[in-house]
Amino acid sequence: MIEAEVLKLALAKEEDAIKAYQGMLIKYPSLRELLSYLVTEEQKHKKLIEKKIADLSCC
């Protein structure tokens, strides 16, 4: 796999994790603090990967 393909795969995994944690927020409201934190962390990872993809695409 080339770098962009690997990053796109990683991006998809981050998006899946975000959706999973958001779904758990609804199902397990008692874990709201932890799950909200995890969503935020995954969103940060997603942004980093998107930036790296953009950086690779521009050159």
C-alpha positions as CSV (number, residue, x, y, z in Angstrom):
1,M,0.0,0.0,0.0
2,I,1.2,3.5,-0.6
3,E,1.1,6.1,2.1
4,A,-2.2,7.7,1.0
5,E,-4.0,4.4,1.0
6,V,-2.7,3.5,4.5
7,L,-3.8,6.9,5.7
8,K,-7.2,6.5,4.2
9,L,-7.6,3.2,5.9
10,A,-6.6,4.7,9.2
11,L,-9.0,7.6,8.6
12,A,-11.8,5.1,8.1
13,K,-10.9,3.3,11.4
14,E,-11.0,6.6,13.3
15,E,-14.4,7.4,11.8
16,D,-15.7,4.0,12.8
17,A,-14.4,4.5,16.3
18,I,-16.1,7.9,16.6
19,K,-19.4,6.4,15.5
20,A,-19.0,3.5,17.9
21,Y,-18.3,5.7,20.9
22,Q,-21.1,8.1,20.0
23,G,-23.5,5.1,19.9
24,M,-22.2,3.9,23.3
25,L,-22.9,7.4,24.7
26,I,-26.6,6.8,24.0
27,K,-26.6,3.3,25.3
28,Y,-24.4,3.9,28.4
29,P,-25.1,7.4,29.7
30,S,-23.3,6.6,33.0
31,L,-20.1,6.5,31.0
32,R,-20.6,9.9,29.4
33,E,-17.4,11.5,30.7
34,L,-15.2,8.6,29.5
35,L,-16.9,8.2,26.2
36,S,-17.0,11.9,25.4
37,Y,-13.3,12.0,26.1
38,L,-12.7,9.1,23.7
39,V,-14.8,10.7,21.0
40,T,-12.7,13.9,21.4
41,E,-9.4,12.0,21.1
42,E,-10.6,10.1,18.0
43,Q,-11.6,13.4,16.4
44,K,-8.1,14.8,17.1
45,H,-6.6,11.7,15.4
46,K,-8.9,12.1,12.5
47,K,-7.9,15.7,12.0
48,L,-4.2,14.7,12.1
49,I,-4.7,12.1,9.5
50,E,-6.7,14.4,7.3
51,K,-3.9,17.0,7.5
52,K,-1.3,14.4,6.5
53,I,-3.5,13.2,3.5
54,A,-3.8,16.9,2.4
55,D,-0.1,17.4,2.8
56,L,0.7,14.3,0.6
57,S,-1.9,15.4,-2.0
58,C,-0.5,18.9,-2.5
59,C,3.0,17.8,-3.6
